[in-house]
Amino acid sequence: MNILWLQAAGCGGCTMSLLCAEAPGILDLLAGAGLRFLWHPALSAETGAQARTLLDSVERGDIPLDILCVEGAIARGPRGSGRYQMLSGTGRSMLDWITNLVPRATHVVAVGSCAAYGGVTSAGGNPSDAVGLQYEGGHKGGILPARFQASGGLPVINVAGCPTHPDWVGETLLMLAAGELAADGLDPLARPRFYADHLVHHGCPKNEFYEYKASARQLCELGCMMEHLGCIGTQAVGDCNIRPWNGGGSCTKGGYPCIACTAPEFEEPAHAFTETPKVGGIPVGLPSDMPKAWFMALASLSKAATPERLAKNAVADRITIPPSLRKRPR
């Protein structure tokens, strides 16, 4: 199967992330499944006239296009022309290229939250009028219609994340190659369910602090970051703490709160990323599927039962009180 990868309006971070795939690397992984890049702007040798000839051939249908991957949001400005982002050397906008290549593709994959929903590229005043492929923020309808389906029968597959996890991209492509990704394998925002059915909270290394509501107050501290530091890992989808990044890391493991980068409009939270909005001292955002009254009751009980070890470690930058040794019965 052939993959054509285009980089639209974004930072290129999803390609950088992809190159961090390990055991095997992304190129070996794809080759083992019979997948190959027709062209990738950062990884392919073809440039200039060679790349232009290849793109023309794909657009005409002379070369089959199994999977079209788009990284980055699509700039529609000015005035719907797309000319804020031109594909160098072609005289045509990225918007024009993508809309003409999409009908040739069996599957269309949005790599990262920018391509999926607009992401950081669409933040602020959005002067370039950037949107995702099939979504504008959380609403269906980007540069493609809300009801769009590729010839393979699926909508745009939104491998959302900022940047997206290399394994999420690799697994999505492998599932497409094997014919194992169907409509019921996507969540309501068209994200693959193999990672979107998990919460970032699952496997978080700070879960013991969360259970007792032993909270950090500064980023350098060990405690749970939900109460004061803006972490929304209990609401955000992703298996980041189950399959760590680069073999061992995640945002929360690194001491930074989850900002739900797999979700539409995460880039505009209306508050600082590292602040938890509260009403009457109660966090506004509560864990998914949990009634507010229950959460408050459980939180009160948890705080009352917090062991001294957790209470002190939560506001320290390293473990100051280790777990006590369990006494063996004589």
N, C-alpha and C positions, 0 to 999 in steps of 0.2 A: 504494500500500500504506500502511496505517495503522500507526503506532507509538504504543504507550502506554508511557510511561516512569514507573516508580515508584522513589522513593528510600527504601530501607529503612534498616537500622541501619548507618550509616557516616558518613564525614566530608564527602561530597559532592565529593571530589577528582576523581572520574572525570568528573563534569559540568564541573568547572573545566578539566580536561585537554581535554575535548571542545571547549570554546570556544576552545582554542588551535590548532585545525585551521586551516591556512593554504592559500590558493591552490588550491581555494576554501575558504571557511569551511564549517562543517558544515551550516548551513541551506541554503546554495546547493547544496552537494554533494547533499544528500538531495532537494531539489526537482528537480534535474536528472535524478534517477533515478526520479521519480514517487513518492517517499516523503514522508510528512508526519507530523508529530507530532499525534496526537489530543490529547495532553496531556503536558506535562512540568512538574513542580512548580516548577522554577526558570525556565523559558523561556516558559511559556504565560501568556496574559493571564487565562484563566479561573481564578477562585478561588471559595471558598465554595460557595454553592448551585449555581452554574454548573458547577463541577468535579464536585460530587457528582452532579448530574443526568447528566453525561457518563459518569461511572464506572458509575452504575446502568444506563445504556443499554448500555454495553459488556458488563456482567455478564449482562444479560438476553439479549444476542445481537442487540439492535436495531441496533447499530453493529458492523460486521465488525472483528475484531482480527487483523491479519496478523502483527504482531511485538510481543511483550511484552518490554520491556527492564526488568530489575531491577538497580538499583545499591545496593550495601550488603548485608550479611548479614541474615538473617531471625531476629529474636529469638523464640524459642519460649517463654521463661519469662513469668510464673512457672507452673510445673507444666503446661507444654504449652499454656497459654491464649493465648500471644502478646501478652498485655496489657501487657508492658513497652514495646511500641511500638504506639501507636494512630494510625490515620490521622485526623488532626485534623478534627473536625466530622462524622465519620461514626459515631462510637460503636463502631467495629469495629477490630480489630487489623490490622496490616499482614499478619500471617500469614494471617488469614482472607481478606483481600482477594486476596492472591496465589494462594492455593490455589483460590479460586473463579474467578479470571480465567484461570488457566493452561489449563483445558479449552477456553476460547474462542479461544485463540491458535493460529495456524498454526505459528509458531516462537516459542521462548522463548530469550532471550539474557541471560546473566549478565554484567553489565558490571563488570569489576574482580574482583580476587581475593576480596574479601569476599563478593560475591554468588555467586562460583563455589565457594569452598571454606570460607568463614568468615572468613579473613583476620585482619587486626589486630583487628577487632571481637570475634573469638572468643579472643583471646590472654589469657594469665594465667589466672585462675580461671574466666573466662567466666560471670560471674554472670547474664547475660541468656540463657544457653543459646543463643547465636547459631550458626547454621550456614549453609552455602551452599544454593542451590536444590536441587541434585542430589548434592552431596558434603558430607560432614562431614570436613574436613581432606582427607586423601588417600584416604578410603574412600567408596565410593558409598553414597548414601542420605542426603539432607538432609531438606528438608521434602517432597521428591518422591521416589518410589521409585527404587531403583537401575536398574530397567528402564524407567523412564518414557521415552516418546517423545511429542513434540507431534504434532498432526494432520498436520504437514508431513513427518513421518517421521524427524525428527532428535531426539536427546536435547537437553537444555539445552546451548546453545553457550556455552562458557566463555571469554569474551574477558578472560583473566586478566591482571593487572598491578596495581601499586599506586603511582600510579594507572595505569590502562591507557592506552596510546598512542592519541591521537585517530584516527590513521590506521587502527589495528586495528579500532576500532569502525566507522568509516566504511566500510572495505573489507568488513567482515562484512555490514553492512546492504546494501551494493550487491550483494554476491554473492547474498544472499537475494532481493533484488528481481529479479535476473536469472535466478534458478533455477540458479545455478552452484555452490552449496555443498551437497555430498552427504556421506554418512557417511564416505567415504574422504578427505574434506577436513578431517577432525578427527583429532587425535592421540589416544592412549589416555586422556588426561585431558580429552578433548572440547574442546581448544583448537584454533582454526583453524590449519591447518598452514602457511598462507602466512607466518605469523611464527614458529610453533612448530617448524618444521623448521630454524630457524637457532639458533645459540648467540650469546649476548651477546658472546662472545669474537670472533666474526666481525666484522672491521672495527674492532676496538678500537684506539684511538690509542696504546695502550701495548704493542702487540704486539711491537715490536722489543725492548723491555725484557724481555718475557716469553720470547722466543726464547732470550735469553742468561741468563735467570734473574737479571737485574739488578733487584734488588728495592728498593722503597721501604720505609722503616721508620716513617715518619710520614706523615700524610695530606697534608701540604703538599708532599711530594716527588714527583718525576716518574716514578719507577720502577714496575714491575709490583707490583700490590697483592695478588697471590695468596699469596706465601710468608709474609707477616707481617700483612697488614691485612684478611684475611677475604674477599677477592674470590673469588667462585665463578662468574665469567663463563664459565669453560670448562665449566661444568656446567649453566648456566641457559639456558632457551630464551628467544628473543626476538631481533628484528632491530634492537634499539635503536641499535646503532652503524652500521647500514647505512642506515636511514632515521632521521636524528637527530630529536630532540624540538625543537619550536619552530624548525625550520629549521637547527639547528646544534649541539644539545647532547645529552649522554647522561650517565648517572651517572659512568661511568669517565672520560669526557672532562672532567667537572667535578672529577675528583680524588677521587671517593668510590667505594668498592668495590661491585661488584654483589652484591646480597643475594638474588638469585633471587626477586624479588617476583611472578613469574608462576607460581610453584610452590605447591602446597598446603603449609601449615604453615611457610612461610618465616618467619612471625612468631615462631616458637618455636625458634630455632636451638640453644639450650642453651649458647650462648656469646655474647660481645659481637659485634655485627655487624662491628666493625672489628678483630677478632682472628682469627687463623687457628689453629684447634685442631691440635695436633701430638702425635705419639707418638715419643719418641726423636729429637726435632728434625725429624721428617718430617711434612709436612702430611697430615692425615687425608683431606681431600677432594681427590681428584686429577681431572684432566680426564676427561670422559666417554669411555668406550670404550678407555681406555689402561691396559694392565697396569702394576701398581705397579713391578715390577722394571725394565721398559723406561723408565718415567718417571724413576726414580732414576738409571739409567745415562746417559740423555740429559741430565738436569739437571746431572750432574757434568761431562760433557763441555762443556756449554754454559757453565757457570760458568768452566771453565778457559780457554775461548776468548773470554771477554767482552772486547770492546775497552775501552780506558781511557775513551774518550768515554762509553760507556754506563754503565760502572761509576761514574763520577763524576757524570754527569747524573742517575742513578737516585736518588741521595740528596741532590739539590739541588732547590730550589723553582723553578728556571728553568734553561734551557740554559746551561751554563758552558763546555762544549767543543763547538763546532759541528762538523759533518762536515767532514772534510778534503777539499780539492779534488783531484780525480783528475788526475794528471799525464798530459798527452798525449804519446804516443810521438813522437819526432822523426823 
